[in-house]
Amino acid sequence: MPKTLIYTLSLSPSPTQLLKLLSNYLHALKETGDSNVFLSNKALSNLRNLPNIIATKSDPGGDKSAALEQIKQRISEAESISSLRDTLVFSSGSPHSRIMFVGEAPGEEEEKKQEPFVGPAGKLLTKIIQTMGMRREETYISNIVKFRPRIDGESQGSANRKPTKQEMQNFLPFLLDEIKIVKPELIFALGGTAMTGLLGIESSVNSARGRIHNFRKHSVIVTYHPSFLLRSGSNSDKRKLWEDILMGMDHLSIPVSDKQRNYFK
Ligand code: URA
């Protein structure tokens, strides 16, 4: 093993630094004429897991799960808002993730399972995360509003409505506390409600997407909500969302393969 690699390893490099080193090492091998490297099954499986490792940060000290549990408790003890239904749907995923997804509010499926993004839009979100090379559990997933907005009438069935401004404002302090605890390095605001609820931007998603916003020292990318993609079915919209995701992966130095870069082109 080259000396610099041993030296840097002894300094406990982060997974991102390690990946850079590995990439430099492989490029150096290539330049000296090597075109094949032998990888054991173990090494291959470790490499395959690298995006997940890179998506997660270590958390020396502080019990994030307990702190999040307290927020959940505070929400359930807060005065209920009669315009919302009664089942609390809190966040899911890893409190150690570098990536946080924020959606609008739970729907019927989410309410049944008490977990965000488990209905059709959630299935698409899971696919997007897997296409990034990660597992859903390695990211942190939350919503602006933690109860399903109520629609008056006998039975709401599968009908949903967007949360009102007041409902969003009531829940913003909780979401900000979640952000303070998780400290994600990148937040994806999915759709117009997440964009307005979190960033206060009232324009169209189209005009806010495609760049990184700075919000209280956190990087935020606004992109389409998966439900919008399910409705639109347009390849060009899928590509735009994917470009936002690629921008996020580049921002976090998560490796992107040529195959990943070219999806939906
Ligand atoms: N849409 C959202 O915005 N959030 C969910 O949890 C489910 C669907």
Residues whose N, C-alpha, C, O or C-beta is under 5 A from the ligand:
A	BS01	URA	G103 E104 A105 P106 G107 E110 P116 F117 A121 N143
